[in-house]
Amino acid sequence: MGIFVAALIALLSTVFLVRLFAPVAVSMGHVDEPGGRKTHRVPIPLIGGLCMLIGAQLGILAVPTPLGEYRGLFAGAILMLVTGFLDDVRELPARARFIAEIGTVLIAIALGGPVLHDFGNLLGNFQTPLGWFAIPVTVFCVVGVINALNMIDGADGLAGTMFLVCAGTMLILAGMAGAVSAVGVLAVVFGAVLGFLLLNARWRQDSRAQVFMGDAGS
C-alpha cells in the first residue's frame, strides 16, 4: 500500500508541476518551436524531464523501504537531466553528450550502482563472466539504452509509453523476486512518467500535447 501511495504521489506531483511550470517555460522561451517536419503548430514547453524527476523524487520520499543502494541511480539521473537541459537550451555536440553520458554512468557505478559481471546463462548452462570488461560493457549498455530512448522520442507518447512497457515488466519481475526496494523505485518512476503522459499523449484527434519531455527527460 505504501508503494502505491508513493507512485500516486509521483504521478500527481508530475501533473501539478507541469501545470505550474508550463506558463513559466513559455514566457522564458524554453519551448520546442513548430516548423519543418514537426506536427505541432504552437510552441510546446520542454519541461517534462524536470517535472518527472522532481515528481519521482517526491514519490521516493514516501517509499517505505531504505533506498540507499540507489544513490548512484539518483545521482546519475540528476546529471543526465542537467546534460539534457543544456542540450535543449543550446544543442550540444554529439561528442560532449557522449562524454557526459559515460561520465554519468561511471559516477553511478562509483556510488554503488550495479555492474554487469556476467550475462547469466546466455549460452545455455555456460556462464559468461566478463572479468575486466565488466565496467566497460556496463557503460556501453547503459549509454546505448540512453541513446536508444532519446532517438525514439519523436512522436507524442512514444518514448514514454515504451518506457512504461519496460518498467512495468521489470516491476512485475521485481515483485516476483521479492525485491521490495526495486519495486518501490520502479513504481515511483512509473507513476511519474504516467503523469507526464497524461499531458503529453494526444487523447483525441484534434488535441495536442501540452508538454514535451525534451532531451532532459529522454
C-alpha positions as CSV (number, residue, x, y, z in Angstrom):
1,M,0.0,0.0,0.0
2,G,2.8,2.4,0.9
3,I,4.5,1.8,-2.5
4,F,1.2,2.5,-4.3
5,V,0.8,5.8,-2.4
6,A,4.4,6.7,-3.3
7,A,3.6,6.1,-7.0
8,L,0.4,8.1,-6.8
9,I,2.4,11.0,-5.2
10,A,4.9,10.9,-8.1
11,L,2.1,10.9,-10.7
12,L,0.1,13.7,-9.1
13,S,3.2,15.8,-8.4
14,T,4.4,15.5,-12.0
15,V,1.0,16.6,-13.3
16,F,0.9,19.5,-10.9
17,L,4.4,20.6,-11.7
18,V,3.8,20.6,-15.4
19,R,0.7,22.7,-14.9
20,L,2.7,25.1,-12.7
21,F,5.8,25.4,-14.8
22,A,4.4,25.3,-18.3
23,P,3.5,29.0,-18.4
24,V,6.9,29.9,-17.0
25,A,8.6,27.9,-19.6
26,V,6.6,29.6,-22.4
27,S,7.4,33.0,-21.0
28,M,11.1,32.2,-20.8
29,G,11.2,30.7,-24.3
30,H,12.1,27.2,-23.1
31,V,9.9,25.6,-25.8
32,D,10.0,23.4,-28.9
33,E,9.1,25.7,-31.7
34,P,7.0,24.4,-34.6
35,G,8.3,24.1,-38.1
36,G,10.0,21.7,-40.5
37,R,8.7,18.1,-40.1
38,K,7.2,18.9,-36.7
39,T,3.4,18.5,-36.5
40,H,2.7,20.8,-33.6
41,R,1.5,24.3,-34.5
42,V,2.3,26.2,-31.3
43,P,5.4,26.3,-29.0
44,I,5.3,23.4,-26.5
45,P,7.1,23.7,-23.2
46,L,10.2,21.4,-22.8
47,I,9.8,20.8,-19.0
48,G,8.7,17.2,-18.9
49,G,12.0,15.8,-17.8
50,L,12.4,18.3,-15.0
51,C,8.8,17.7,-13.7
52,M,9.2,13.9,-13.9
53,L,12.4,13.9,-12.0
54,I,11.1,16.2,-9.2
55,G,7.8,14.2,-9.1
56,A,9.7,11.0,-8.8
57,Q,12.0,12.4,-6.0
58,L,8.9,13.4,-4.1
59,G,7.4,10.0,-4.5
60,I,10.7,8.4,-3.4
61,L,10.3,10.1,-0.1
62,A,7.2,8.1,0.6
63,V,8.6,4.7,-0.3
64,P,8.5,2.6,2.9
65,T,11.9,1.0,2.5
66,P,15.6,2.1,2.6
67,L,16.9,3.1,-0.9
68,G,20.5,3.9,-0.1
69,E,21.7,1.4,-2.7
70,Y,20.1,3.5,-5.4
71,R,22.1,6.7,-4.7
72,G,24.1,6.1,-7.8
73,L,21.0,5.9,-9.9
74,F,19.6,9.2,-8.4
75,A,22.9,11.0,-8.9
76,G,23.1,9.8,-12.5
77,A,19.5,10.9,-13.2
78,I,20.3,14.4,-12.0
79,L,23.5,14.6,-14.1
80,M,21.6,13.4,-17.2
81,L,18.9,15.9,-16.6
82,V,21.4,18.7,-16.5
83,T,23.1,17.4,-19.7
84,G,19.7,17.1,-21.4
85,F,18.6,20.5,-20.3
86,L,21.8,22.1,-21.7
87,D,21.2,20.2,-25.0
88,D,17.6,21.6,-25.1
89,V,18.7,25.1,-24.5
90,R,21.8,25.1,-26.6
91,E,22.3,22.0,-28.8
92,L,25.4,20.2,-27.5
93,P,27.9,18.4,-29.9
94,A,27.5,14.7,-30.0
95,R,30.9,14.2,-28.5
96,A,30.1,16.3,-25.5
97,R,26.9,14.3,-24.9
98,F,28.7,11.0,-25.1
99,I,31.4,12.2,-22.7
100,A,28.7,13.4,-20.3
101,E,26.8,10.1,-20.6
102,I,29.9,8.0,-20.0
103,G,30.9,10.1,-17.0
104,T,27.4,9.8,-15.6
105,V,27.5,6.0,-15.7
106,L,30.9,5.9,-14.2
107,I,29.8,8.1,-11.3
108,A,26.7,6.0,-10.8
109,I,28.9,2.9,-10.6
110,A,31.4,4.5,-8.3
111,L,28.5,5.4,-5.9
112,G,27.4,1.7,-5.7
113,G,25.4,1.3,-8.9
114,P,25.1,-2.2,-10.5
115,V,27.7,-3.6,-12.8
116,L,27.2,-6.4,-15.4
117,H,29.6,-9.0,-14.1
118,D,28.2,-11.7,-16.5
119,F,25.4,-12.3,-18.9
120,G,24.0,-15.2,-16.9
121,N,23.2,-18.4,-18.8
122,L,23.1,-16.7,-22.1
123,L,24.8,-19.6,-23.8
124,G,22.8,-22.3,-22.1
125,N,24.3,-23.7,-19.0
126,F,27.6,-22.0,-19.5
127,Q,28.3,-18.8,-17.6
128,T,29.7,-15.8,-19.4
129,P,31.8,-13.9,-16.9
130,L,33.1,-10.5,-18.1
131,G,36.0,-10.1,-15.7
132,W,37.9,-6.9,-16.5
133,F,35.4,-6.0,-19.2
134,A,32.5,-5.7,-16.7
135,I,32.6,-1.9,-16.3
136,P,33.3,-1.1,-20.0
137,V,30.4,-3.4,-21.0
138,T,28.1,-1.8,-18.4
139,V,28.9,1.6,-19.6
140,F,28.3,0.6,-23.3
141,C,24.9,-1.0,-22.4
142,V,23.7,1.9,-20.3
143,V,24.8,4.6,-22.8
144,G,23.2,2.5,-25.5
145,V,19.9,2.4,-23.7
146,I,20.0,6.2,-23.0
147,N,20.6,7.0,-26.7
148,A,18.0,4.4,-27.9
149,L,15.3,6.1,-25.8
150,N,16.4,9.5,-26.9
151,M,16.3,8.5,-30.5
152,I,12.7,7.3,-30.4
153,D,11.5,10.5,-28.7
154,G,10.0,11.9,-31.8
155,A,6.2,11.3,-31.6
156,D,3.9,12.2,-28.7
157,G,3.8,9.5,-26.1
158,L,6.2,7.1,-27.9
159,A,9.3,7.2,-25.7
160,G,7.2,7.5,-22.5
161,T,5.0,4.5,-23.5
162,M,8.0,2.4,-24.4
163,F,9.5,3.2,-21.1
164,L,6.3,2.2,-19.3
165,V,6.3,-1.2,-21.1
166,C,9.8,-1.9,-20.0
167,A,9.4,-0.5,-16.4
168,G,6.1,-2.3,-16.0
169,T,7.7,-5.6,-17.0
170,M,10.6,-5.1,-14.6
171,L,8.2,-4.1,-11.9
172,I,6.4,-7.4,-12.2
173,L,9.6,-9.4,-12.3
174,A,11.0,-7.5,-9.2
175,G,7.7,-8.2,-7.4
176,M,8.0,-11.9,-8.2
177,A,11.6,-11.9,-7.0
178,G,10.7,-10.1,-3.7
179,A,13.0,-7.2,-4.4
180,V,11.0,-4.6,-2.4
181,S,13.3,-1.7,-2.9
182,A,13.4,-2.2,-6.7
183,V,9.6,-2.4,-6.7
184,G,9.5,0.9,-4.9
185,V,11.8,2.7,-7.3
186,L,10.2,1.3,-10.4
187,A,6.7,2.1,-9.2
188,V,7.6,5.7,-8.4
189,V,9.3,6.3,-11.7
190,F,6.4,4.5,-13.5
191,G,4.0,6.9,-11.8
192,A,6.0,10.0,-12.7
193,V,6.2,9.0,-16.4
194,L,2.5,8.1,-16.5
195,G,1.7,11.6,-15.1
196,F,3.8,13.1,-17.9
197,L,2.0,11.0,-20.5
198,L,-1.4,12.2,-19.3
199,L,-0.4,15.7,-20.5
200,N,1.7,14.6,-23.5
201,A,-0.3,12.0,-25.3
202,R,-3.0,13.1,-27.8
203,W,-6.2,11.6,-26.5
204,R,-8.3,13.0,-29.3
205,Q,-7.5,13.5,-32.9
206,D,-7.9,17.3,-32.5
207,S,-6.0,17.5,-29.3
208,R,-2.3,18.4,-28.8
209,A,0.5,17.6,-26.4
210,Q,0.7,20.1,-23.5
211,V,4.3,19.3,-22.7
212,F,7.4,17.6,-24.2
213,M,9.9,15.7,-22.1
214,G,12.8,17.2,-24.1
215,D,16.3,15.7,-24.1
216,A,16.3,16.4,-20.3
217,G,13.7,13.8,-20.0
218,S,14.6,11.3,-22.7
